[in-house]
């Protein structure tokens, strides 16, 4: 009987210690990683703070204060019992060696409803060494490097005031998300960084990217299959490869793309401006209801490009046309300078020609010595209205 009393007392004392520890770690719903032992490497501290916050029945916040921290690969998963926020005010540094990762990500948010990622902090992927080892620009079967941040199956999310720097691969990948907004979001990487798309979206609905700045070595924003209702507004892009829908038609059973709205953006010193691209001779697909409007181009190599013969590094065959159907596309009120003579190029599929393509008020000037800017069109007859400074089509 005495042993049972002692055992019960020990259990009660342990529970009291646990409750006291949790109470100390959090205050008013704020879970500070430094209270969990996070000083330099915060991987374990962040994981434990997230678990406690996610279990809270009231809205909670996990805080990473100002400072510089090491963070190894981590998954922050739900479902959580209430809305949750990760506030990052410090600089998080990823392991330099890509061999220390598995699964293609550094930080992964998964299956969370009402997620906020906020703060003035930076996710530094330290990708310089990894870029030199990447073969993805030439080999379609290359081994993928880790992305800085993955958002998988997030519903009702907000990413605000965060910076991602020098990712080894894509900076951000959005998959299976619904109602996710990026606001005052910054992506920074040098032009020579390989395969470092700023934000890639696939199989997601209701994605908003607003008042953000993206400079990288690949597409500033890339749109994969299954994307619906994407709104890109007041985004500055450059360096990089521009804002791209696609590439599409590379894989079987791709989902339709529709409802793409890119407005009031500025694109500078990039390989492309606004682009739609699909692979030839592979798989079918549908892309429609895509609109690009009120965009400034500064020294952009291919300001307006619809390319259904996209075949980088000869990774495919041009013998058969693209099987992707493209329709209901408009380019309106686009002005600025082209770094190449062909400012507008619409190269549609000869097998399934584009339909309902509109060009309105296109005022693009070529500043080189090869004459005025011009446009080229194949397998499409666009509706043209207003100014059309690039002759042709």
C-alpha positions, 0 to 999 in steps of 0.5 A: 500500500505504501509503495502505491502511495509513493508511486502515485506521488511520483507520478503527480510530481512528474505531472506538476513538473511537466505542467510547470515546464510548459507554463514556463515555455509559453506565455499568453499563447506564445511559445518561445523556442529559446525557452525550449533550449534553442540557442544555436541549433534550434531544430529540437526546440522548434519541433517541441515548441510547435508540438505544444502550440499545435496542441493548444485549443486556443490560437497560439504563436511559436516565436523565433527571436532575433538572432542567427540560428542553425536549423536542420531539416524539419517538418511542422505538421498539423492538423492543429487544434486552433489557428497557429502562427510561426513568427520568425524574427531571426536568421535561420541557416540551413545545412550547407551539405545537401546530403544532410537532407531527404525528401526534397525540403528543408522546412515543410509545413503540412496539413494545417488550417489557419497558418500564419508565417510572419516576422522580419526573419530570413530562411537562408538555404546557403545554396552556393555550394549546391548550385555548382553540383546541380545537373537539373538544367541539363538532365530531366532525371536529375537528383533534386536538391532540397527546397527552402520551404514547402507548403503542402495542403495548407488551408487559409494561410498567410505568409507575410514579411518573410525572406527566403535566400539562396535556396538550393532548389526552388525557394517555395513550393505550394502543393494542394493548398487552398486560400494561401496568401504571400504578402510583402514576401521577398525572394533573393538569389543571384541570377546564376543560381540554378533551378531556384524558382521563387514560388512554384504553385501546383494543384492549388486554388486561391493563391495570392502573391501581392506586394512582393519582390522576387529575384532569383536564377529561374522563374520568379513565379512558376505555375504548374498543373492543377493551379486555379485562381492565382492572383499575382499583383504588384510583384517586382521580378528580376533577375530571373526567367520571368513569370511563367505558366508551365511547363505543361504537358511533360507528365501524364494526367496533368490537371487543367490550369485556369484563372491566372491573373497577373496585374500591375507587375514590373519585370526587369533584366530577365530572360523572359517576361510573361510566359506560357510554355508547354512541351511538344510530343508528350502529354495532353492538358488544358490551360485557359482563362489566363490574363496578363495586364498593366505590366512594365518590362525593363530590358527583358529578353522575351517580354511576351512569350507563348511557347508550345515548343518548349524543349530545353537542352533537347530533352524532348522531340520536336517531331510532334506538336504539343498536345496542350490546349491553350485558350482565352489568353490576354496580354493588355497594357504591357509597355517598356523595353525589349532586349531582343528584336522579337518582343512578342512571340506566340508559337502555338501548337500546330496540332491544337492551335491556340484560341481566343488570344488577345493583344491590346496596347502593347508598347514595347521598344527594342533598344538594340541596333537591329531595327524596331521591335517586332512580333511573331505568331504561328498557329494563332490569329490573335485579336489585336486592339489599341497600340501595337508597337511590335509589328507583325502577327 
